[in-house]
Amino acid sequence: AATRIMLHVHNHGVGECGVYTFEVAETKVSQVMDFARQNQHPLQCVMEKK
């Protein structure tokens, strides 16, 4: 599933990675953005209300 999501985001520029409670989503977004920044990756991560 992770490879499918990664390829979808790579090919389409955007994709849904998961559905979480607000608190969990907030933590995951922060972790992803911190990791991307520290490793100089252009990856962006946002949370949207569904």
CHARMM internal coordinates of N, CA and C (Angstrom, degrees):
IC EDIT
DIST 1 N 1 CA 1.4537
DIST 1 CA 1 C 1.5246
ANGL 1 N 1 CA 1 C 111.40
DIST 1 C 2 N 1.3319
ANGL 1 CA 1 C 2 N 117.47
DIHE 1 N 1 CA 1 C 2 N -39.15
DIST 2 N 2 CA 1.4672
ANGL 1 C 2 N 2 CA 120.54
DIHE 1 CA 1 C 2 N 2 CA -178.09
DIST 2 CA 2 C 1.5240
ANGL 2 N 2 CA 2 C 111.00
DIHE 1 C 2 N 2 CA 2 C -64.01
DIST 2 C 3 N 1.3268
ANGL 2 CA 2 C 3 N 116.78
DIHE 2 N 2 CA 2 C 3 N -40.41
DIST 3 N 3 CA 1.4678
ANGL 2 C 3 N 3 CA 120.23
DIHE 2 CA 2 C 3 N 3 CA 179.57
DIST 3 CA 3 C 1.5186
ANGL 3 N 3 CA 3 C 110.28
DIHE 2 C 3 N 3 CA 3 C -65.53
DIST 3 C 4 N 1.3253
ANGL 3 CA 3 C 4 N 117.10
DIHE 3 N 3 CA 3 C 4 N -40.70
DIST 4 N 4 CA 1.4661
ANGL 3 C 4 N 4 CA 121.32
DIHE 3 CA 3 C 4 N 4 CA 179.17
DIST 4 CA 4 C 1.5276
ANGL 4 N 4 CA 4 C 110.61
DIHE 3 C 4 N 4 CA 4 C -61.99
DIST 4 C 5 N 1.3289
ANGL 4 CA 4 C 5 N 116.72
DIHE 4 N 4 CA 4 C 5 N -44.68
DIST 5 N 5 CA 1.4683
ANGL 4 C 5 N 5 CA 121.34
DIHE 4 CA 4 C 5 N 5 CA 178.67
DIST 5 CA 5 C 1.5171
ANGL 5 N 5 CA 5 C 110.26
DIHE 4 C 5 N 5 CA 5 C -63.21
DIST 5 C 6 N 1.3327
ANGL 5 CA 5 C 6 N 116.78
DIHE 5 N 5 CA 5 C 6 N -45.89
DIST 6 N 6 CA 1.4677
ANGL 5 C 6 N 6 CA 121.12
DIHE 5 CA 5 C 6 N 6 CA -179.23
DIST 6 CA 6 C 1.5220
ANGL 6 N 6 CA 6 C 110.74
DIHE 5 C 6 N 6 CA 6 C -60.14
DIST 6 C 7 N 1.3321
ANGL 6 CA 6 C 7 N 117.15
DIHE 6 N 6 CA 6 C 7 N -45.20
DIST 7 N 7 CA 1.4654
ANGL 6 C 7 N 7 CA 120.29
DIHE 6 CA 6 C 7 N 7 CA -179.68
DIST 7 CA 7 C 1.5264
ANGL 7 N 7 CA 7 C 111.33
DIHE 6 C 7 N 7 CA 7 C -66.38
DIST 7 C 8 N 1.3254
ANGL 7 CA 7 C 8 N 117.47
DIHE 7 N 7 CA 7 C 8 N -37.63
DIST 8 N 8 CA 1.4665
ANGL 7 C 8 N 8 CA 120.39
DIHE 7 CA 7 C 8 N 8 CA 177.51
DIST 8 CA 8 C 1.5313
ANGL 8 N 8 CA 8 C 110.33
DIHE 7 C 8 N 8 CA 8 C -61.86
DIST 8 C 9 N 1.3256
ANGL 8 CA 8 C 9 N 116.65
DIHE 8 N 8 CA 8 C 9 N -47.51
DIST 9 N 9 CA 1.4689
ANGL 8 C 9 N 9 CA 120.78
DIHE 8 CA 8 C 9 N 9 CA 179.26
DIST 9 CA 9 C 1.5230
ANGL 9 N 9 CA 9 C 109.98
DIHE 8 C 9 N 9 CA 9 C -63.00
DIST 9 C 10 N 1.3254
ANGL 9 CA 9 C 10 N 117.19
DIHE 9 N 9 CA 9 C 10 N -42.60
DIST 10 N 10 CA 1.4675
ANGL 9 C 10 N 10 CA 121.19
DIHE 9 CA 9 C 10 N 10 CA -179.68
DIST 10 CA 10 C 1.5307
ANGL 10 N 10 CA 10 C 110.80
DIHE 9 C 10 N 10 CA 10 C -61.91
DIST 10 C 11 N 1.3256
ANGL 10 CA 10 C 11 N 116.80
DIHE 10 N 10 CA 10 C 11 N -44.07
DIST 11 N 11 CA 1.4651
ANGL 10 C 11 N 11 CA 120.93
DIHE 10 CA 10 C 11 N 11 CA -175.59
DIST 11 CA 11 C 1.5245
ANGL 11 N 11 CA 11 C 114.02
DIHE 10 C 11 N 11 CA 11 C -80.74
DIST 11 C 12 N 1.3238
ANGL 11 CA 11 C 12 N 117.94
DIHE 11 N 11 CA 11 C 12 N -29.27
DIST 12 N 12 CA 1.4637
ANGL 11 C 12 N 12 CA 121.09
DIHE 11 CA 11 C 12 N 12 CA -176.13
DIST 12 CA 12 C 1.5276
ANGL 12 N 12 CA 12 C 113.80
DIHE 11 C 12 N 12 CA 12 C -109.83
DIST 12 C 13 N 1.3227
ANGL 12 CA 12 C 13 N 116.57
DIHE 12 N 12 CA 12 C 13 N -10.97
DIST 13 N 13 CA 1.4572
ANGL 12 C 13 N 13 CA 120.26
DIHE 12 CA 12 C 13 N 13 CA 177.74
DIST 13 CA 13 C 1.5161
ANGL 13 N 13 CA 13 C 114.79
DIHE 12 C 13 N 13 CA 13 C 84.20
DIST 13 C 14 N 1.3304
ANGL 13 CA 13 C 14 N 116.69
DIHE 13 N 13 CA 13 C 14 N -7.13
DIST 14 N 14 CA 1.4588
ANGL 13 C 14 N 14 CA 120.74
DIHE 13 CA 13 C 14 N 14 CA -178.70
DIST 14 CA 14 C 1.5281
ANGL 14 N 14 CA 14 C 108.54
DIHE 13 C 14 N 14 CA 14 C -159.82
DIST 14 C 15 N 1.3211
ANGL 14 CA 14 C 15 N 115.65
DIHE 14 N 14 CA 14 C 15 N 153.50
DIST 15 N 15 CA 1.4590
ANGL 14 C 15 N 15 CA 118.97
DIHE 14 CA 14 C 15 N 15 CA 177.30
DIST 15 CA 15 C 1.5130
ANGL 15 N 15 CA 15 C 111.24
DIHE 14 C 15 N 15 CA 15 C -175.56
DIST 15 C 16 N 1.3205
ANGL 15 CA 15 C 16 N 114.93
DIHE 15 N 15 CA 15 C 16 N 159.81
DIST 16 N 16 CA 1.4635
ANGL 15 C 16 N 16 CA 121.04
DIHE 15 CA 15 C 16 N 16 CA 178.19
DIST 16 CA 16 C 1.5232
ANGL 16 N 16 CA 16 C 108.76
DIHE 15 C 16 N 16 CA 16 C -90.12
DIST 16 C 17 N 1.3141
ANGL 16 CA 16 C 17 N 115.03
DIHE 16 N 16 CA 16 C 17 N 126.57
DIST 17 N 17 CA 1.4674
ANGL 16 C 17 N 17 CA 120.25
DIHE 16 CA 16 C 17 N 17 CA -177.26
DIST 17 CA 17 C 1.5116
ANGL 17 N 17 CA 17 C 113.06
DIHE 16 C 17 N 17 CA 17 C -102.60
DIST 17 C 18 N 1.3091
ANGL 17 CA 17 C 18 N 118.21
DIHE 17 N 17 CA 17 C 18 N -15.98
DIST 18 N 18 CA 1.4531
ANGL 17 C 18 N 18 CA 119.74
DIHE 17 CA 17 C 18 N 18 CA 179.44
DIST 18 CA 18 C 1.5106
ANGL 18 N 18 CA 18 C 111.74
DIHE 17 C 18 N 18 CA 18 C 171.85
DIST 18 C 19 N 1.3291
ANGL 18 CA 18 C 19 N 115.13
DIHE 18 N 18 CA 18 C 19 N 164.99
DIST 19 N 19 CA 1.4622
ANGL 18 C 19 N 19 CA 122.46
DIHE 18 CA 18 C 19 N 19 CA 177.17
DIST 19 CA 19 C 1.5236
ANGL 19 N 19 CA 19 C 106.59
DIHE 18 C 19 N 19 CA 19 C -122.38
DIST 19 C 20 N 1.3230
ANGL 19 CA 19 C 20 N 115.90
DIHE 19 N 19 CA 19 C 20 N 120.50
DIST 20 N 20 CA 1.4595
ANGL 19 C 20 N 20 CA 122.07
DIHE 19 CA 19 C 20 N 20 CA -173.72
DIST 20 CA 20 C 1.5221
ANGL 20 N 20 CA 20 C 110.32
DIHE 19 C 20 N 20 CA 20 C -135.91
DIST 20 C 21 N 1.3240
ANGL 20 CA 20 C 21 N 115.60
DIHE 20 N 20 CA 20 C 21 N 166.12
DIST 21 N 21 CA 1.4577
ANGL 20 C 21 N 21 CA 119.69
DIHE 20 CA 20 C 21 N 21 CA 170.52
DIST 21 CA 21 C 1.5256
ANGL 21 N 21 CA 21 C 107.52
DIHE 20 C 21 N 21 CA 21 C -65.49
DIST 21 C 22 N 1.3165
ANGL 21 CA 21 C 22 N 116.61
DIHE 21 N 21 CA 21 C 22 N 162.70
DIST 22 N 22 CA 1.4632
ANGL 21 C 22 N 22 CA 120.67
DIHE 21 CA 21 C 22 N 22 CA -177.79
DIST 22 CA 22 C 1.5198
ANGL 22 N 22 CA 22 C 111.69
DIHE 21 C 22 N 22 CA 22 C -55.89
DIST 22 C 23 N 1.3280
ANGL 22 CA 22 C 23 N 116.87
DIHE 22 N 22 CA 22 C 23 N -47.47
DIST 23 N 23 CA 1.4679
ANGL 22 C 23 N 23 CA 120.78
DIHE 22 CA 22 C 23 N 23 CA -175.87
DIST 23 CA 23 C 1.5224
ANGL 23 N 23 CA 23 C 111.62
DIHE 22 C 23 N 23 CA 23 C -64.00
DIST 23 C 24 N 1.3220
ANGL 23 CA 23 C 24 N 116.93
DIHE 23 N 23 CA 23 C 24 N -43.30
DIST 24 N 24 CA 1.4679
ANGL 23 C 24 N 24 CA 120.85
DIHE 23 CA 23 C 24 N 24 CA 179.79
DIST 24 CA 24 C 1.5287
ANGL 24 N 24 CA 24 C 109.81
DIHE 23 C 24 N 24 CA 24 C -66.27
DIST 24 C 25 N 1.3291
ANGL 24 CA 24 C 25 N 117.17
DIHE 24 N 24 CA 24 C 25 N -43.73
DIST 25 N 25 CA 1.4641
ANGL 24 C 25 N 25 CA 121.05
DIHE 24 CA 24 C 25 N 25 CA 179.61
DIST 25 CA 25 C 1.5216
ANGL 25 N 25 CA 25 C 110.84
DIHE 24 C 25 N 25 CA 25 C -61.62
DIST 25 C 26 N 1.3068
ANGL 25 CA 25 C 26 N 116.81
DIHE 25 N 25 CA 25 C 26 N -42.37
DIST 26 N 26 CA 1.4640
ANGL 25 C 26 N 26 CA 121.61
DIHE 25 CA 25 C 26 N 26 CA 179.47
DIST 26 CA 26 C 1.5302
ANGL 26 N 26 CA 26 C 110.55
DIHE 25 C 26 N 26 CA 26 C -59.30
DIST 26 C 27 N 1.3230
ANGL 26 CA 26 C 27 N 116.64
DIHE 26 N 26 CA 26 C 27 N -43.67
DIST 27 N 27 CA 1.4676
ANGL 26 C 27 N 27 CA 121.47
DIHE 26 CA 26 C 27 N 27 CA 179.14
DIST 27 CA 27 C 1.5211
ANGL 27 N 27 CA 27 C 111.01
DIHE 26 C 27 N 27 CA 27 C -65.90
DIST 27 C 28 N 1.3202
ANGL 27 CA 27 C 28 N 117.21
DIHE 27 N 27 CA 27 C 28 N -44.58
DIST 28 N 28 CA 1.4666
ANGL 27 C 28 N 28 CA 121.01
DIHE 27 CA 27 C 28 N 28 CA -178.36
DIST 28 CA 28 C 1.5240
ANGL 28 N 28 CA 28 C 111.26
DIHE 27 C 28 N 28 CA 28 C -64.48
DIST 28 C 29 N 1.3203
ANGL 28 CA 28 C 29 N 117.66
DIHE 28 N 28 CA 28 C 29 N -42.15
DIST 29 N 29 CA 1.4658
ANGL 28 C 29 N 29 CA 121.04
DIHE 28 CA 28 C 29 N 29 CA 177.87
DIST 29 CA 29 C 1.5252
ANGL 29 N 29 CA 29 C 109.79
DIHE 28 C 29 N 29 CA 29 C -60.31
DIST 29 C 30 N 1.3021
ANGL 29 CA 29 C 30 N 117.12
DIHE 29 N 29 CA 29 C 30 N -44.84
DIST 30 N 30 CA 1.4620
ANGL 29 C 30 N 30 CA 121.68
DIHE 29 CA 29 C 30 N 30 CA 179.46
DIST 30 CA 30 C 1.5252
ANGL 30 N 30 CA 30 C 110.91
DIHE 29 C 30 N 30 CA 30 C -61.88
DIST 30 C 31 N 1.3228
ANGL 30 CA 30 C 31 N 117.20
DIHE 30 N 30 CA 30 C 31 N -44.01
DIST 31 N 31 CA 1.4651
ANGL 30 C 31 N 31 CA 121.24
DIHE 30 CA 30 C 31 N 31 CA 179.87
DIST 31 CA 31 C 1.5252
ANGL 31 N 31 CA 31 C 111.41
DIHE 30 C 31 N 31 CA 31 C -63.61
DIST 31 C 32 N 1.3232
ANGL 31 CA 31 C 32 N 116.84
DIHE 31 N 31 CA 31 C 32 N -44.43
DIST 32 N 32 CA 1.4654
ANGL 31 C 32 N 32 CA 120.95
DIHE 31 CA 31 C 32 N 32 CA -179.49
DIST 32 CA 32 C 1.5198
ANGL 32 N 32 CA 32 C 110.64
DIHE 31 C 32 N 32 CA 32 C -63.84
DIST 32 C 33 N 1.3291
ANGL 32 CA 32 C 33 N 116.75
DIHE 32 N 32 CA 32 C 33 N -46.30
DIST 33 N 33 CA 1.4641
ANGL 32 C 33 N 33 CA 120.08
DIHE 32 CA 32 C 33 N 33 CA -178.40
DIST 33 CA 33 C 1.5241
ANGL 33 N 33 CA 33 C 111.46
DIHE 32 C 33 N 33 CA 33 C -65.44
DIST 33 C 34 N 1.3245
ANGL 33 CA 33 C 34 N 117.53
DIHE 33 N 33 CA 33 C 34 N -40.09
DIST 34 N 34 CA 1.4679
ANGL 33 C 34 N 34 CA 120.89
DIHE 33 CA 33 C 34 N 34 CA 177.58
DIST 34 CA 34 C 1.5183
ANGL 34 N 34 CA 34 C 110.86
DIHE 33 C 34 N 34 CA 34 C -62.75
DIST 34 C 35 N 1.3334
ANGL 34 CA 34 C 35 N 117.25
DIHE 34 N 34 CA 34 C 35 N -45.68
DIST 35 N 35 CA 1.4621
ANGL 34 C 35 N 35 CA 121.29
DIHE 34 CA 34 C 35 N 35 CA -179.60
DIST 35 CA 35 C 1.5268
ANGL 35 N 35 CA 35 C 110.49
DIHE 34 C 35 N 35 CA 35 C -63.16
DIST 35 C 36 N 1.3295
ANGL 35 CA 35 C 36 N 117.05
DIHE 35 N 35 CA 35 C 36 N -45.20
DIST 36 N 36 CA 1.4639
ANGL 35 C 36 N 36 CA 121.07
DIHE 35 CA 35 C 36 N 36 CA -179.57
DIST 36 CA 36 C 1.5255
ANGL 36 N 36 CA 36 C 110.48
DIHE 35 C 36 N 36 CA 36 C -61.54
DIST 36 C 37 N 1.3194
ANGL 36 CA 36 C 37 N 116.97
DIHE 36 N 36 CA 36 C 37 N -44.18
DIST 37 N 37 CA 1.4646
ANGL 36 C 37 N 37 CA 121.42
DIHE 36 CA 36 C 37 N 37 CA -179.39
DIST 37 CA 37 C 1.5265
ANGL 37 N 37 CA 37 C 110.74
DIHE 36 C 37 N 37 CA 37 C -63.88
DIST 37 C 38 N 1.3251
ANGL 37 CA 37 C 38 N 117.12
DIHE 37 N 37 CA 37 C 38 N -46.70
DIST 38 N 38 CA 1.4668
ANGL 37 C 38 N 38 CA 121.82
DIHE 37 CA 37 C 38 N 38 CA -178.54
DIST 38 CA 38 C 1.5254
ANGL 38 N 38 CA 38 C 112.11
DIHE 37 C 38 N 38 CA 38 C -63.17
DIST 38 C 39 N 1.3210
ANGL 38 CA 38 C 39 N 116.76
DIHE 38 N 38 CA 38 C 39 N -28.57
DIST 39 N 39 CA 1.4597
ANGL 38 C 39 N 39 CA 121.11
DIHE 38 CA 38 C 39 N 39 CA -177.68
DIST 39 CA 39 C 1.5225
ANGL 39 N 39 CA 39 C 112.84
DIHE 38 C 39 N 39 CA 39 C -105.70
DIST 39 C 40 N 1.3225
ANGL 39 CA 39 C 40 N 115.99
DIHE 39 N 39 CA 39 C 40 N 13.16
DIST 40 N 40 CA 1.4614
ANGL 39 C 40 N 40 CA 123.83
DIHE 39 CA 39 C 40 N 40 CA 176.72
DIST 40 CA 40 C 1.5280
ANGL 40 N 40 CA 40 C 112.91
DIHE 39 C 40 N 40 CA 40 C 54.41
DIST 40 C 41 N 1.3422
ANGL 40 CA 40 C 41 N 115.75
DIHE 40 N 40 CA 40 C 41 N 42.12
DIST 41 N 41 CA 1.4614
ANGL 40 C 41 N 41 CA 121.49
DIHE 40 CA 40 C 41 N 41 CA 175.52
DIST 41 CA 41 C 1.5239
ANGL 41 N 41 CA 41 C 108.06
DIHE 40 C 41 N 41 CA 41 C -98.77
DIST 41 C 42 N 1.3360
ANGL 41 CA 41 C 42 N 117.93
DIHE 41 N 41 CA 41 C 42 N 144.60
DIST 42 N 42 CA 1.4640
ANGL 41 C 42 N 42 CA 120.56
DIHE 41 CA 41 C 42 N 42 CA -179.27
DIST 42 CA 42 C 1.5324
ANGL 42 N 42 CA 42 C 113.54
DIHE 41 C 42 N 42 CA 42 C -81.68
DIST 42 C 43 N 1.3221
ANGL 42 CA 42 C 43 N 117.68
DIHE 42 N 42 CA 42 C 43 N 7.20
DIST 43 N 43 CA 1.4649
ANGL 42 C 43 N 43 CA 121.75
DIHE 42 CA 42 C 43 N 43 CA -176.97
DIST 43 CA 43 C 1.5245
ANGL 43 N 43 CA 43 C 111.44
DIHE 42 C 43 N 43 CA 43 C -58.98
DIST 43 C 44 N 1.3191
ANGL 43 CA 43 C 44 N 115.68
DIHE 43 N 43 CA 43 C 44 N 135.45
DIST 44 N 44 CA 1.4565
ANGL 43 C 44 N 44 CA 122.57
DIHE 43 CA 43 C 44 N 44 CA 175.58
DIST 44 CA 44 C 1.5219
ANGL 44 N 44 CA 44 C 108.11
DIHE 43 C 44 N 44 CA 44 C -118.13
DIST 44 C 45 N 1.3009
ANGL 44 CA 44 C 45 N 116.83
DIHE 44 N 44 CA 44 C 45 N 146.03
DIST 45 N 45 CA 1.4604
ANGL 44 C 45 N 45 CA 121.82
DIHE 44 CA 44 C 45 N 45 CA -179.75
DIST 45 CA 45 C 1.5255
ANGL 45 N 45 CA 45 C 108.13
DIHE 44 C 45 N 45 CA 45 C -139.09
DIST 45 C 46 N 1.3165
ANGL 45 CA 45 C 46 N 116.27
DIHE 45 N 45 CA 45 C 46 N 130.57
DIST 46 N 46 CA 1.4603
ANGL 45 C 46 N 46 CA 121.36
DIHE 45 CA 45 C 46 N 46 CA 177.97
DIST 46 CA 46 C 1.5209
ANGL 46 N 46 CA 46 C 108.50
DIHE 45 C 46 N 46 CA 46 C -134.48
DIST 46 C 47 N 1.3207
ANGL 46 CA 46 C 47 N 115.15
DIHE 46 N 46 CA 46 C 47 N 160.54
DIST 47 N 47 CA 1.4596
ANGL 46 C 47 N 47 CA 118.35
DIHE 46 CA 46 C 47 N 47 CA 173.00
DIST 47 CA 47 C 1.5134
ANGL 47 N 47 CA 47 C 108.11
DIHE 46 C 47 N 47 CA 47 C -115.25
DIST 47 C 48 N 1.3131
ANGL 47 CA 47 C 48 N 114.69
DIHE 47 N 47 CA 47 C 48 N 141.64
DIST 48 N 48 CA 1.4507
ANGL 47 C 48 N 48 CA 121.50
DIHE 47 CA 47 C 48 N 48 CA -179.60
DIST 48 CA 48 C 1.5133
ANGL 48 N 48 CA 48 C 108.72
DIHE 47 C 48 N 48 CA 48 C -130.67
DIST 48 C 49 N 1.3091
ANGL 48 CA 48 C 49 N 115.75
DIHE 48 N 48 CA 48 C 49 N 142.87
DIST 49 N 49 CA 1.4599
ANGL 48 C 49 N 49 CA 120.63
DIHE 48 CA 48 C 49 N 49 CA 176.69
DIST 49 CA 49 C 1.5234
ANGL 49 N 49 CA 49 C 108.58
DIHE 48 C 49 N 49 CA 49 C -72.37
DIST 49 C 50 N 1.3052
ANGL 49 CA 49 C 50 N 115.68
DIHE 49 N 49 CA 49 C 50 N 134.83
DIST 50 N 50 CA 1.4620
ANGL 49 C 50 N 50 CA 119.62
DIHE 49 CA 49 C 50 N 50 CA -178.35
DIST 50 CA 50 C 1.5025
ANGL 50 N 50 CA 50 C 110.97
DIHE 49 C 50 N 50 CA 50 C -101.91
END
COOR INIT
IC SEED 1 N 1 CA 1 C
IC BUILD
